[in-house]
Amino acid sequence: MTVPSGGSGPKGRPQRKQVLLRLDPSVYEALARWASDDLRSANAQIEFLLRKALADAGRLPRDTGPLPRRGRPPGGSAPRPPSA
């Protein structure tokens, strides 16, 4: 089941599709541990694995963008220590 996404997201990019996924609890736990080992969320790990499987099968669309960057943006606003 997909949830419709209307319009565009930040910076004019299309919004990402949301999909309800039912998994066996032990499969989810193994996936979550693997994601943690790779410093990804379970959701990012699922997308990574799906993209890899599509690419390996020659089914990844050419117009597929890169995986979205996760976490803090590079450079910039790291908190400064309080001055004494």
C-alpha positions as CSV (number, residue, x, y, z in Angstrom):
1,M,0.0,0.0,0.0
2,T,1.4,3.4,-0.9
3,V,0.4,6.7,0.6
4,P,0.0,9.4,-2.1
5,S,2.4,12.2,-2.0
6,G,1.3,15.5,-3.5
7,G,3.5,18.3,-4.7
8,S,7.2,18.8,-4.1
9,G,9.4,18.6,-1.1
10,P,12.2,20.9,0.0
11,K,14.2,22.5,-2.8
12,G,11.6,21.4,-5.5
13,R,12.4,17.7,-5.2
14,P,9.5,15.2,-5.4
15,Q,8.4,13.9,-2.1
16,R,9.5,10.4,-1.3
17,K,6.9,7.5,-1.4
18,Q,5.8,6.0,1.8
19,V,5.2,2.2,1.8
20,L,3.7,0.1,4.6
21,L,5.9,-3.0,5.0
22,R,5.0,-5.9,7.2
23,L,8.0,-8.0,8.3
24,D,8.5,-11.0,10.5
25,P,9.8,-9.6,13.8
26,S,13.0,-11.6,13.7
27,V,13.7,-10.4,10.1
28,Y,13.2,-6.8,11.3
29,E,15.5,-7.3,14.3
30,A,18.3,-8.8,12.0
31,L,17.8,-5.9,9.6
32,A,17.9,-3.3,12.4
33,R,21.2,-4.8,13.7
34,W,22.7,-4.8,10.2
35,A,21.6,-1.2,9.7
36,S,23.1,-0.2,13.0
37,D,26.4,-1.8,12.0
38,D,26.4,0.2,8.8
39,L,25.3,3.4,10.6
40,R,22.0,3.6,8.8
41,S,18.4,3.6,9.9
42,A,16.3,0.5,9.2
43,N,14.4,2.5,6.5
44,A,17.7,3.6,4.9
45,Q,19.0,0.0,5.0
46,I,15.9,-1.3,3.3
47,E,16.2,1.3,0.5
48,F,19.9,0.6,0.1
49,L,19.2,-3.2,-0.2
50,L,16.3,-2.7,-2.6
51,R,18.4,-0.4,-4.9
52,K,21.3,-2.9,-4.8
53,A,18.9,-5.8,-5.8
54,L,17.4,-3.7,-8.6
55,A,20.8,-2.7,-9.9
56,D,22.0,-6.3,-9.7
57,A,19.0,-7.5,-11.7
58,G,19.4,-4.7,-14.2
59,R,16.1,-3.1,-13.2
60,L,17.2,0.1,-11.5
61,P,15.7,3.0,-13.6
62,R,18.4,5.2,-15.2
63,D,16.7,8.3,-13.8
64,T,16.9,7.2,-10.2
65,G,18.6,9.8,-8.1
66,P,21.3,9.1,-5.5
67,L,20.4,7.9,-2.0
68,P,19.5,11.0,0.1
69,R,22.1,12.2,2.5
70,R,21.3,11.4,6.1
71,G,22.3,13.2,9.2
72,R,23.8,16.7,9.6
73,P,24.8,18.7,6.6
74,P,28.6,18.9,6.1
75,G,30.6,21.8,7.6
76,G,29.1,24.8,9.2
77,S,27.4,25.1,12.5
78,A,29.1,22.8,15.0
79,P,28.4,23.9,18.6
80,R,31.3,25.9,20.1
81,P,32.5,25.2,23.6
82,P,31.5,27.9,26.1
83,S,34.2,30.5,26.6
84,A,35.6,30.8,30.0
